[in-house]
Amino acid sequence: MPTTLLLALAFVQEHGAAAAQEHSGPASPFEVNFGLVFWTWLVFLALFFVLRKLVWPKLVQTVEEREKRIAKQLADAEAANLAAQKLLEEHRAALAQARSESQELITKAKSVAAKERELLIAKAHEEQEQMLERARREIVAERDKAVASLRREAVELSLAAAQKLIEANLDSDANRRIVTDYLANLESK
């Protein structure tokens, strides 16, 4: 048995070295394994044609749809931008118009307030003049009453004095008439 064991070991060593040499690949980076190159190119070309026929059209179609969608979104964004610019200009114009209208209203309100103030001042002056005129009339009327009262008293005093001086009993109505005529003559001179 030991000889068979030795033979088996020798066989394994011989075949193991050959198998190890086969699976280890090229011993140098400059050695080319043409069998490996052939199968690599064959698998590459087969995969290329399968992908070209089945996957490439769908991929191109998806990219084209995406480009169209992006172009449409850009066009929509540009249209929205133009609409926003137009609305902004309209808003600015409306704001400017509102400002000018408010300035006009303020100017009109100031004008109306000035006219109203002038009217109130004129009315106050008119009322003041009316009050002054009324006061003047009342003063003249009171003065006339006072003058008439003073005349009556002067007549009464004159009559009383004349009666005492003359000591005569004259008719009092006649005496008043004489004194009134006398005082009227004095005023007219």
C-alpha positions as CSV (number, residue, x, y, z in Angstrom):
1,M,0.0,0.0,0.0
2,P,2.7,2.4,0.6
3,T,3.7,2.1,-3.0
4,T,0.2,3.0,-4.3
5,L,0.1,5.9,-2.0
6,L,3.4,7.1,-3.4
7,L,2.1,6.7,-6.9
8,A,-1.1,8.6,-6.2
9,L,1.0,11.4,-4.7
10,A,3.2,11.6,-7.7
11,F,0.2,11.6,-10.0
12,V,-1.5,14.4,-8.1
13,Q,1.7,16.4,-8.1
14,E,2.1,16.1,-11.8
15,H,-1.5,16.9,-12.7
16,G,-1.8,19.6,-10.0
17,A,1.1,21.5,-11.4
18,A,-0.3,21.3,-14.9
19,A,-3.7,22.4,-13.7
20,A,-2.3,25.2,-11.7
21,Q,-0.3,26.4,-14.7
22,E,-3.4,26.3,-16.9
23,H,-5.6,28.3,-14.4
24,S,-3.0,30.9,-13.4
25,G,-3.3,32.7,-16.7
26,P,-0.4,34.3,-18.6
27,A,2.8,34.5,-16.8
28,S,3.6,38.0,-18.2
29,P,1.3,41.0,-18.9
30,F,2.5,41.0,-22.5
31,E,1.2,37.5,-23.3
32,V,-2.2,37.4,-25.1
33,N,-4.8,34.7,-24.6
34,F,-6.5,34.6,-27.9
35,G,-9.3,32.3,-26.7
36,L,-10.3,34.8,-24.0
37,V,-10.1,37.7,-26.5
38,F,-12.4,35.9,-29.0
39,W,-15.1,35.0,-26.4
40,T,-15.0,38.5,-25.0
41,W,-15.6,40.1,-28.4
42,L,-18.3,37.6,-29.2
43,V,-20.2,38.3,-26.0
44,F,-19.7,42.0,-26.5
45,L,-21.1,42.0,-30.0
46,A,-24.0,39.8,-29.1
47,L,-24.9,42.0,-26.2
48,F,-24.4,45.1,-28.4
49,F,-26.9,43.9,-31.1
50,V,-29.5,42.8,-28.6
51,L,-29.3,46.1,-26.8
52,R,-29.4,48.0,-30.1
53,K,-32.5,46.2,-31.2
54,L,-34.4,46.1,-28.0
55,V,-33.3,48.8,-25.6
56,W,-31.8,51.6,-27.7
57,P,-35.2,52.6,-29.4
58,K,-36.9,52.8,-26.1
59,L,-34.0,54.8,-24.6
60,V,-34.0,57.2,-27.6
61,Q,-37.8,57.6,-27.4
62,T,-37.7,58.3,-23.6
63,V,-34.9,60.9,-24.1
64,E,-36.9,62.6,-27.0
65,E,-40.1,62.7,-24.9
66,R,-38.1,64.2,-22.0
67,E,-36.6,66.8,-24.4
68,K,-40.1,67.6,-25.7
69,R,-41.5,67.9,-22.1
70,I,-38.6,70.1,-21.1
71,A,-39.1,72.3,-24.2
72,K,-42.8,72.6,-23.4
73,Q,-42.1,73.5,-19.8
74,L,-39.6,76.1,-21.0
75,A,-42.2,77.5,-23.4
76,D,-44.8,77.5,-20.7
77,A,-42.4,79.2,-18.3
78,E,-41.6,81.9,-20.9
79,A,-45.3,82.4,-21.5
80,A,-46.0,82.7,-17.8
81,N,-43.1,85.1,-17.4
82,L,-44.5,87.3,-20.2
83,A,-47.9,87.2,-18.6
84,A,-46.4,88.1,-15.2
85,Q,-44.5,91.0,-16.8
86,K,-47.7,92.2,-18.5
87,L,-49.6,91.9,-15.2
88,L,-46.8,93.8,-13.4
89,E,-46.9,96.6,-15.9
90,E,-50.7,96.7,-15.6
91,H,-50.4,96.8,-11.8
92,R,-47.8,99.6,-12.0
93,A,-50.1,101.6,-14.4
94,A,-53.1,101.1,-12.1
95,L,-51.0,102.1,-9.1
96,A,-49.8,105.2,-10.8
97,Q,-53.4,106.1,-11.8
98,A,-54.6,105.5,-8.3
99,R,-51.9,107.8,-7.0
100,S,-52.8,110.5,-9.5
101,E,-56.5,110.1,-8.6
102,S,-55.7,110.3,-4.9
103,Q,-53.6,113.5,-5.5
104,E,-56.5,115.0,-7.5
105,L,-58.9,114.1,-4.7
106,I,-56.6,115.6,-2.1
107,T,-56.3,118.8,-4.2
108,K,-60.0,119.0,-4.7
109,A,-60.6,118.4,-1.0
110,K,-58.1,121.2,-0.1
111,S,-59.8,123.5,-2.6
112,V,-63.3,122.7,-1.2
113,A,-62.0,123.2,2.4
114,A,-60.5,126.5,1.4
115,K,-63.7,127.7,-0.2
116,E,-65.8,126.4,2.8
117,R,-63.4,128.3,5.1
118,E,-63.8,131.4,3.1
119,L,-67.6,131.0,3.1
120,L,-67.6,130.5,6.9
121,I,-65.4,133.5,7.4
122,A,-67.6,135.6,5.1
123,K,-70.7,134.4,6.9
124,A,-69.1,135.2,10.2
125,H,-68.2,138.7,9.0
126,E,-71.7,139.2,7.7
127,E,-73.2,138.1,11.0
128,Q,-70.8,140.3,12.8
129,E,-71.8,143.3,10.6
130,Q,-75.5,142.5,11.2
131,M,-74.9,142.3,15.0
132,L,-73.0,145.6,14.9
133,E,-75.8,147.2,12.8
134,R,-78.4,145.9,15.3
135,A,-76.3,147.2,18.2
136,R,-76.0,150.6,16.5
137,R,-79.8,150.8,15.9
138,E,-80.4,149.7,19.5
139,I,-77.9,152.4,20.7
140,V,-79.6,155.0,18.5
141,A,-83.0,153.9,19.8
142,E,-81.8,154.0,23.4
143,R,-80.2,157.3,22.8
144,D,-83.4,158.7,21.3
145,K,-85.3,157.3,24.3
146,A,-82.8,158.8,26.7
147,V,-83.0,162.2,24.9
148,A,-86.8,162.0,24.9
149,S,-86.8,161.1,28.5
150,L,-84.3,163.9,29.3
151,R,-86.5,166.3,27.3
152,R,-89.5,165.3,29.3
153,E,-87.6,165.7,32.5
154,A,-86.3,169.0,31.3
155,V,-89.8,170.1,30.4
156,E,-91.0,168.9,33.8
157,L,-88.1,170.7,35.5
158,S,-88.6,173.8,33.4
159,L,-92.3,173.8,34.2
160,A,-91.6,173.3,37.8
161,A,-89.1,176.1,37.8
162,A,-91.3,178.4,35.7
163,Q,-94.2,177.7,38.0
164,K,-92.3,178.6,41.0
165,L,-91.0,181.7,39.3
166,I,-94.2,183.0,38.0
167,E,-96.2,181.6,40.7
168,A,-99.0,181.6,38.4
169,N,-101.3,178.8,37.8
170,L,-101.0,178.0,34.2
171,D,-102.6,175.1,32.3
172,S,-100.0,172.3,32.4
173,D,-100.8,171.1,28.8
174,A,-100.3,174.6,27.5
175,N,-97.1,174.9,29.5
176,R,-95.7,171.7,28.1
177,R,-96.5,172.7,24.6
178,I,-94.8,176.1,25.1
179,V,-91.7,174.4,26.5
180,T,-91.6,171.7,23.8
181,D,-91.8,174.3,21.1
182,Y,-89.1,176.3,22.8
183,L,-86.8,173.3,23.0
184,A,-87.5,172.4,19.4
185,N,-86.6,176.0,18.4
186,L,-83.4,175.6,20.3
187,E,-82.5,172.3,18.6
188,S,-83.2,173.7,15.1
189,K,-80.8,176.7,15.6
